[in-house]
C-alpha cells in the first residue's frame, strides 16, 4: 500500500498521514476507480487525467465519512458545507475537458 503514489497523494490531500487511515483511504481509492471505470475505459484518456479524476473522487468519498446526510458541521463560526451525493461530481468537468461527454444526463 505504501508504494502506491496515488494513495500517498490521497493521504496528503486528505490531510492524514496516519498509517491507521491507509486501509480506509485505499478503499476510497478503489471505490473511486470502480465509479470511474465505466466512463473512462476504452476512451484513451491519458493516465494523468484518470489519476486526477480518481483523486478528486476518492477525496470526496473520504470527506463524506464526516458528512452526515451530506452536510459537514463545522464549529467556531464557520458555516456547514455540503458534500455532493454524486460521487463523480468533481470528475464530470474534468472528463468533459478530456473529451468525454460525461455527467450531462445523456443516455
C-alpha positions as CSV (number, residue, x, y, z in Angstrom):
1,X,0.0,0.0,0.0
2,X,2.8,2.5,0.9
3,X,4.2,2.1,-2.6
4,X,1.1,3.4,-4.4
5,X,1.9,7.0,-5.4
6,X,-1.8,7.8,-5.8
7,X,-2.6,6.5,-2.3
8,X,0.3,8.6,-0.9
9,X,-1.1,11.7,-2.8
10,X,-4.6,11.0,-1.5
11,X,-3.3,10.8,2.1
12,X,-1.5,14.1,1.6
13,X,-4.6,15.8,0.2
14,X,-6.9,14.3,2.8
15,X,-4.6,15.7,5.5
16,X,-3.9,12.4,7.1
17,X,-0.5,10.6,7.1
18,X,-1.7,8.3,9.9
19,X,-0.9,4.7,8.9
20,X,-4.1,3.6,10.6
21,X,-6.1,5.5,7.9
22,X,-4.3,3.8,5.0
23,X,-6.8,0.9,4.6
24,X,-9.8,3.3,4.6
25,X,-8.0,5.6,2.1
26,X,-7.2,2.6,-0.1
27,X,-10.8,1.5,0.0
28,X,-11.9,5.0,-1.1
29,X,-9.4,4.9,-3.9
30,X,-10.6,1.5,-5.0
31,X,-14.2,2.8,-5.0
32,X,-13.3,5.8,-7.0
33,X,-11.7,3.6,-9.6
34,X,-14.8,1.5,-9.8
35,X,-17.1,4.5,-10.1
36,X,-14.9,6.0,-12.9
37,X,-14.2,2.8,-14.8
38,X,-17.4,2.7,-16.9
39,X,-16.7,6.3,-18.0
40,X,-13.0,6.1,-18.8
41,X,-12.3,2.6,-20.0
42,X,-11.7,2.4,-23.7
43,X,-11.6,6.1,-24.3
44,X,-7.8,6.6,-24.4
45,X,-7.8,9.2,-21.7
46,X,-4.3,9.9,-20.5
47,X,-3.3,8.3,-17.3
48,X,-2.6,11.7,-15.6
49,X,-6.2,12.8,-16.3
50,X,-7.6,9.5,-15.0
51,X,-5.4,9.8,-11.9
52,X,-6.5,13.4,-11.3
53,X,-10.2,12.3,-11.6
54,X,-9.6,9.3,-9.3
55,X,-8.0,11.5,-6.7
56,X,-10.9,14.0,-6.8
57,X,-13.5,11.3,-6.4
58,X,-11.6,9.5,-3.7
59,X,-11.1,12.7,-1.7
60,X,-14.8,13.4,-1.9
61,X,-15.5,9.9,-0.7
62,X,-13.1,10.3,2.1
63,X,-14.6,13.6,3.2
64,X,-18.1,12.2,3.1
65,X,-17.3,10.0,6.1
66,X,-17.6,13.1,8.2
67,X,-20.7,14.3,6.5
68,X,-23.9,13.0,7.9
69,X,-26.6,13.3,5.3
70,X,-24.1,15.1,3.1
71,X,-23.6,18.0,5.5
72,X,-20.4,18.6,7.4
73,X,-21.0,20.6,10.6
74,X,-18.0,22.8,11.4
75,X,-17.9,24.8,14.7
76,X,-16.1,28.0,15.6
77,X,-18.3,30.3,13.4
78,X,-17.8,28.6,10.1
79,X,-20.9,27.6,8.2
80,X,-21.5,23.9,7.4
81,X,-21.0,22.9,3.8
82,X,-22.5,20.1,1.8
83,X,-20.6,17.1,0.4
84,X,-22.0,16.2,-3.0
85,X,-24.1,13.0,-3.1
86,X,-23.0,12.3,-6.7
87,X,-19.6,10.5,-6.2
88,X,-18.4,11.7,-9.6
89,X,-19.4,15.4,-9.3
90,X,-15.8,16.6,-9.2
91,X,-14.8,14.2,-12.1
92,X,-17.5,15.3,-14.6
93,X,-16.0,18.6,-15.7
94,X,-12.5,17.0,-15.9
95,X,-13.8,14.2,-18.1
96,X,-15.6,16.7,-20.3
97,X,-12.4,18.6,-20.6
98,X,-10.8,15.4,-21.8
99,X,-13.4,15.0,-24.5
100,X,-15.8,12.6,-22.8
101,X,-19.5,13.9,-22.7
102,X,-19.9,12.7,-19.1
103,X,-22.3,13.8,-16.5
104,X,-24.6,15.6,-18.9
105,X,-27.6,13.3,-18.5
106,X,-27.1,11.9,-21.9
107,X,-28.5,8.4,-22.3
